[in-house]
């Protein structure tokens, strides 16, 4: 069964419909990401409020502590990546062999 690719109004309509569906899907995914981030922030604020109530400190202090932990974790990840790259580069180097 040989089928030749067709171009024309029907093909263009299908391509436009696919393009539209893909664009809507991408917009939906962006919206889901934004909602997920907002939901996480709300949850984190609730947790900070509960921790503040239990510990008897202000919510701002708990939030600052959480921000510090996030900063430490981010630096830890970056340091790990940098160390890995440096070790990889060292392992890939070809030693200089002097010809005598």
Secondary structure, DSSP 4 states (H G I P E B T S, - for coil): -------SHHHHHHHHHHHHHHHHHHHHHHHHHHHHHHHHHHHHHHHHHHHHHHHTS-HHHHHHHHHHHHHHHHHHHHHHHHHHHHHHHHHHPPPP----
